[in-house]
């Protein structure tokens, strides 16, 4: 049984690498209004069309020593790092959740988070087209894998939208429209408690890393910086560990 378990994990990791490469393409092309099917991937410097052998996730980067085979231009190590991160998240999901139908929800959530991470880091945009694809997926999955209580996904979507819309209204645009719609979609898989926790965590991480960035000169006061990566971080922590964090926090309050 352990052998099959390990084989399943290896297979999931391979799928994660492949999907990570695909999500990177989606995150880069969709906000730019480009097709995710054509043209084929090419070197951004010499425009050499990449062959199948040059598109193997992580492996091609290592074999080519991080350089384009045609012109020798350096390839960003963020590409293989992103593929490895996606594979890691896919692989740890069954270890954290067990082998249940909830894995489908988890992998769909990871997929959305990875695309948002790339698009917001690159363009500071959360594309509506991406959200419109994942919205029905989450609705169908939550019907197939019901939440408890049953109306939690609906309350989650309403809470995610209402809280961020309220902040945007109070701050007169301090929260982007893409963030508002994203949290409405995230509320479906997370439910109202975890989507609010995800927002609090994202705000905390955004403020902490923003302060560090200002100290080292990477972030300038008054200049917007992408919030998407912190939403991703807060969302995944809330999804996997949210109820544990809430129970821990409540136990601390009871101790006073």
Secondary structure, DSSP 8 states (H G I E B T S, - for coil): -HHHHHHHHHHHHHHHHHHHHHHHHHHHHTTTT--SSSS--B-TTT--B--GGG-STTHHHHHTTTB-TTT--B--THHHHHHHHHHHHHHHHHHHH-SSTHHHHHHHHHHHHHHHHHHHHHHS---HHHHHHHHHHHHHHHHHS--SSTTHHHHHHHHHHHHHHHHHHHTTSSS-HHHHHHHHHHHHHHHHHHHHHHHHHHHHHHHHHHHHHHHTTSS-TT-----HHHHHHHHHHHHHHHHHHHHHHHHHHHH-
